[in-house]
Amino acid sequence: MENIMNTISKNSDYIVRATAANHQIRAFAISSTNTIEEARQRHNTSPIATVALGRLMSAGAMMGTMMKGDDDIITIQIKGDGPIGGLTVTADAKANVKGYVNHPEVMLPLNSAGQLDVEKALGIGVLSVIKDIGLKEPYVGDTILVTSDVTQDITYYFATSEQVPTSVGLSVIMSKDNTVKSAGGFIIQLLPDASEEIISALEKKIKEVKNVTTMLEHGYTPEQMLEELLGEFGLDILDKIPTQFYCNCSKERMSRALISIGRKELSSLIEEGRTIEVNCHFCGSHYNFDVEELKDLLHKAVR
């Protein structure tokens, strides 16, 4: 695990945020190749699991930058009846993102178009978006998976849960050696004051342009993606935000998790008389707790 960052290119991933058509359109685009490759290495995901997770992580990172507060957190979960089982991605307002796949080893035959069959891997299910913005209860929006390809499911979420007309493009291109060759995407949204003229012109433009996979194959940067899509609408790039795979797990956090399981469970772990290993789902880090450490946690547990 410690060698992962040594094997990943130093070219940093980033998100650009922009507006167009005199603030009638807002847009986000991401380059996420290194971020998704790190996720692949950490979780040893199969190609189909890498593509599914990579699409959701790219979307999650962009959606994180839509959050207003520095401490706001967004979690996107997909639960399906396909062999992958589900995906979980968490991102913050600074575009730090992490994620995991329930069954990262899944392999499936290619679909009829010769592509990785993400739809079959995820199956029928639900997409949930949980926004923790510092209130007592987080905001939760649930929508069905309309295609199970992640891209259309995120589009449908915005249309139904947030009532925001949105176009989403997400792609992860794999190399022959099963590493991530390229990853990225965009989210384009119409704002409430968008005119009918702008709406119809944007819909027409999106149908005409290259798809996101073709753009990535041609080496497009996030800025170039948005220029291709929105250049004729008076594109205004607002800022550029670095994005990365980042997990804030620590031994202290794992200690709190162990305390929360209660005195009875902790006591039974102590009785086993051996060091236990606790693993982080998001990044694969391992934390060991010996019997003395478990006894110390038992004293702190209240139930």
C-alpha positions, 0 to 999 in steps of 0.5 A, a space after each residue: 500500500 505504501 508504494 502506491 503513490 510512488 507508482 502514480 504519475 505526478 500529473 495532478 488531477 483537477 476540477 474546473 468550475 465555470 459559468 456560461 450564457 451570462 450565468 444561465 449555465 453552470 459547469 464542472 469538468 474533471 480530470 481524474 485519471 490518477 485518482 481512479 488509478 489510486 482507487 484501483 490499486 488500493 482496492 485491487 478492482 477488476 476492470 468493470 469494478 474500476 470503471 463503475 467506481 471511477 465514474 461515481 468517484 468523478 461525479 462525487 468529486 465534482 458534486 463535492 465542489 458544489 457544497 457551500 461549507 468547507 466542512 460539508 460532506 457528500 456521500 453517494 451510494 449505489 445499491 444494486 442486485 448485480 454481482 458488484 453489490 454496490 458502490 460508496 463514494 464520499 467527497 468534501 468541498 475541497 474535492 477530496 474523494 474516496 470510495 469502494 466497491 462491495 465486490 471489487 473482484 467481479 468479472 463479467 463478459 463484455 456487452 453486445 457493443 464489446 464494452 464493459 457491462 457496468 449496467 449488468 454489474 450493478 443491476 436494478 437498484 437505488 442511488 442515494 445522495 447524502 449531504 451532511 451540511 452540519 444540520 441535525 439530520 443530513 439531507 438524503 435523496 433517493 432515486 431508482 437506477 434508471 440505466 445502472 450506468 452511473 452517468 444517466 443515474 446521476 443525471 436522473 438524480 439531479 432532475 428528480 431530487 434537485 429539480 435541476 436540468 443536468 447533462 452528465 458525461 463520465 468515462 473511465 478508459 482502461 489500458 490493456 494491462 488493466 490500469 487506468 488509461 484516462 478518466 474524467 467527465 463533466 456536469 453541466 446544469 441549467 440555472 433557474 433563470 435560463 431562457 428557452 433559447 439557451 435551453 434549446 441551444 444547449 440541448 442541441 449542442 450536447 447532442 452534436 458534440 463528441 462524447 466524453 470518452 472520445 474527448 478523453 481519448 483525444 487528450 482533452 483537458 477539463 478546460 477543453 471539454 468545457 470549451 467544446 461544450 460551452 465555448 459558443 455560450 460565452 464560457 467563463 472559467 471561474 477556478 481550478 481545484 486540485 482533486 485527489 484520492 484522500 481518506 481521513 481514517 486514523 487509529 483514533 477514528 478506528 478506536 472510536 468505532 471500536 468503542 461504539 460497538 459496546 462493552 459486551 463486544 469489546 469484552 469478547 474480543 479481549 477474551 480471545 486474547 489476541 491482537 485484532 486488525 481493523 480495516 478501512 473500507 475506503 482506502 484499505 489501511 489496516 490498524 492493529 489493536 493489541 489486548 492492552 489497547 482493547 482493555 483501554 477502549 473497554 474502560 472508555 465504553 459506556 454501554 
